[in-house]
């Protein structure tokens, strides 16, 4: 009888122990202040929000930083479960499950050297110029993508793009406004690089999940959790901490 009670106690203890959280691999490109690495630690407002909510939903997120084009490839090939801070378009809807609630809003503007302030109010103003382009970016403007009257110069990470601009290797760069301004401050280029107010495009940024049935359900639950979290004081504190409020 005592032995039975002992076995029963063990069984109850095992059944009451927490299950191991399911691991998720999430990829993105360093894109401050949304997601970036600092002193070997990943930071950023969209990273912090996503990591927190996924853990509250019972998952164990594993984050990997890489070039943007490769990040998208990793999700398409089944090597990653989600991608952070991706915009939405018809083609991408076929590749990812998008939550209905976005993480952030993106405004893409054109950055230029203050010593050579090429004007920009319409796409036609780019005629004959060298425009820095990052691989895998959609830029959200069909006229810009279709235009064949300016040169597209490939550049890797945002920092490298801005240094190319500083050294005159390109004439202008389309970059998310907040990302560009943050990186310019980090590089000490505030007195050399500025941006036009005219937007090239704007849109929402999401944590998008690989197109599997299980992750479709997670996308829905993540969206609900995000909507609720945005009403909290913790979210407001994050906005202030990253200078976004």
N, C-alpha and C positions, 0 to 999 in steps of 0.2 A: 504493500500500500504506500509506504514511504517512497519506494522507488518510482511508483506511478506518479505520485505527486511531484517528485523531482523532475521527471521527464515532462510532465505537463507544464511546470514552471519554465523550463527551458524553451518549450515550444511557444508558450505565450510571449516570452521575452523576445524570441526571434521574430515572431509575427508583429510585435509592436515596434521593432527597430526600424528606423527610417530606410527607405529604399535608396539605392545609389542614384544620384541625379543623372539623367541622360545627357551625354556630352553633345555639344553642338560646335561645329567649326565655322567661324565667321571670318570673312576676309574683307579687307578694305585697303585703300591707299591712304597714307598720311595726308590729312586734309584739315589742318588746324583752322579754327578752334573746335571743329566738329569731332575729329579723331586724329590723334598724333602720338608720337613716342617722345618721352622726355625722361632722361636718365634711366633708360631701359624699362620704363613703365608706360603703359598705354594710358592716355588721358583724352579729354575732349568731352563736350557736353553730350553729343549723340552717343558716344561710346558709354559714358556713365549711365545715361538713361536706359540704353538697351541692355547693358550688362546687368543692371539692377533688376529690371523687369523680368528678364529671362530667368534669373536666379529665383525670383519670387514665384515664377511659374513652374519651378521644379527642374530647371535645366542647368547644365554646367558649361558655360560658354568658353571656348578656346579661341583666342583672337590671333590672327596672322595678318601682318602688314606686308604689302607687295605693290608693284605697279598696277595701275587700274585695269589695263587690258588683261593682264594675267589673272587678276582677281575675278573678273567676269568669266574667264576661261575655267577657273577652278570650280566655280558653281556649275557651269554647263557640263563639265566632265564628271560631276558627282564627287569631287574631292573636297567640297565645302558645302555647308548647309544654308548659308545665308551671306548676303553682301550688304555692307553698311553704307548709307548715304548715296543711294543710286536714284536717279530720276526715273520718270515713267514715260513710256511711249508705247505705241501699238506693238512694235517688235518685241520689246522687253516683256510685255504682258504675256507673250507666248513662252517665255523662258522662266519667269519668276512668279511666285505667289506674293502679291502686294497686300499689306494691311490697308485698311481703308483710312487709317489715321497716319499722316506723315510725321516724321520727327522734326523736320526743319523746313524753312523756305529758302530757296536759293535765287540769287540775282547775279547773272553773269554780265560783267562789264568789261570794257577794253582798257587795259593798262598801257601806259606809254612813258617814254623818257621826257622829263620836264624840259630838257634841252632841245627836244625835237617833238613838239606837241602836235602830231598829225590830228586833224579834226575828225570827228565821227558823230554823225547824226543819222546816217543811213548806211546800208551795206555797200552801196556804190562808192562811198568815201574810201573804201579799202582798196580801190583799184590801184594796181601796180605796187602795192606794199607787201612786205614779208610778215606774215602772221604766224606766230608760234602756236603749234597744235599739239595737244597731248593725245597719245594713242588710246583709243577706246572711248573717248569722250564724244557725246552726241551733240552737245552745245545747244540743243533745243530750238534751233532756228533753221527752217528749211531753206530760206533764201541764202543764208550764210553757207550751208552745206553744198548747195547747188552752184554757187558762184565760181566761175573759172577765170576771173580777172585779177586775182591776187595769188601770191605764192604762199603755199603752206609749208612751214618749216617744222619738222618734228622736234619735240623736246621731251625729255623724260619727266622727272619730278618737278613740282611747282617751284622749288628753290632754283633748280637748274634753268627753268624757263625764265624766271625773273633775272637771273644773272646773264642769260643770253640777251635779254632786253637791255639791261644796263650797259653791256659791252657793245651794243649796236648790231648784234647778229640778227635780230628781228626788230620790226618796227612797232608792233603792238601785240598784246597777248589777251585773249579772252579767258578770264578767270572769275570764279565766284568772288564777289566783292569782299566778303568777310575773310575768306581764305587769303586773298591777295593782300589785303591790308595787314592782316596778322603776320604773314610771312615777310612782308616788306619791313615791318618793325623788327622782326627777329634778325633780318639781314642788315639792318642799319641803313636802309635805302630810302627812308622817308623824304629826304631832301632831293632825291634823284628821280623817283618814279611816282606817278599819279595815275588817276583813272578818270575816264569820261563818266558823266552821270547817265547818259543814254544807255539803256539796257540792251544787250544783245538778246537776252532771253531771261525768263524767270520760271520757276516751277517748284514743286515740292520734292523733298528728299525722304527716302524710306529705308527701313530695314527690310529688304526683300528676301524671300526664302526660295530655295530650290523647289522646282515644280513636282512635288511628290504629295500623295494624299495626306500623309501624316503632317507634313509641314503646312499644308493648306489650313488645317485646323489650328496649328500654332499661330499662323499669320492672323487669324481671326481673334484668337485669345490675346495675342500681343497688342492688337489694335485696341481692344476693350481696356486692357490694362494701361495702355498709353493715354487714352482719353481720360481715364480717371486720374492718372498721375499728374497730368497737366493742370489739374485743379488744385494741386497740393502746394503747400509752402515750400517743400523740398525742391520742387521744380523751379519755383521763383528764385530760390537761393542759388541753384545751379546757373540760371540765366544771369544773375548778378555776378557770380564768380567768374564767368567767362566773358563778361562785358557785353552781353547780348540783350540787356534790358535797360 
